[in-house]
């Protein structure tokens, strides 16, 4: 019977020690990335040349189609030009 009581004895359960919580800072110590640079919109000078116009003409045609035609695009351009003064 002595053997039977040894077999029934449960080993002691190992209890893990509690781990202290890790506190992370809310703010990084690195600098924020610089904001993107403003696009260079040009000064509408005649020095841009014909080559520049040829480069952007397909984009102008696409925008005109999206806004309802060249007249509507011209009205938008006039409005934006007036806002810049």
N, C-alpha and C positions, 0 to 999 in steps of 0.2 A: 504494500500500500504506500510505502514511502516513495516509490517510483512514480505512482500516480499523482501525488501531490506536487512533485517536482515538475511534472509535465504540464500541470495546470497553472503553474506560476507564470504570470505575465511579466515580460521584461519591462523595465521602466521606460516610459515614453520620453524621448529627448525633446525638450521644449526649446524652440529657437528664441534667441534673445531678440527683443523688439529692436527694430532698426529706426534710428532717428530720421525724421523726414528731411528730404533735401529741399532747401529753399533756393529757388532760382530768381535772379533779379528780373524786374519787369522792364528794365531799360538796358539796352546794349551799350557797351563802352566803345563801340566803333561808330564812326561818323556815318550819317545817312548819305546815300548816293546823291550826287548832284542832279538837279532837275535837268531834263533834256533841253538842249539849246533850242532857241527859237529858230524856225526855218527862215532862211534868207529869201525873202519875197521879192527882192530887187527893187529898183527905183523907177521902173518903167522908162528908162532912158533909151534913146534911139541907138545907143552903142551896142545894145543886145544883138542886133543884126538879124538877118533873115534866117540864118541857121537855127537860132534859138526858136523862132516862130515855127519853123518846120518841125522842130523837136516836140513842141507842145501842142501843135495843131490837132493831132488825134485826140488828145485829152480834152481839148476845148470842145471839139465836136461831140464827144461823149457826154460832157457836162451839159452842153446845150440841149442834147436829146433828153437828158434826165429831167431838166427843169422846164421843158416845153418849148424849146426853140431859142434861136439867137436873140430875138427881141426880148424875151423874158430874161435871158442871161445878161443882156445889156442893161436892163432895168435893175437887176440885182447888183451888177457892177457899179452902176451909178449910185445906188443906195449905199453900198459899202464905201464908195469913195466919199460920199457926203458925210458919212459917219466919222471918217478919218480926219476931217478938218476941225 
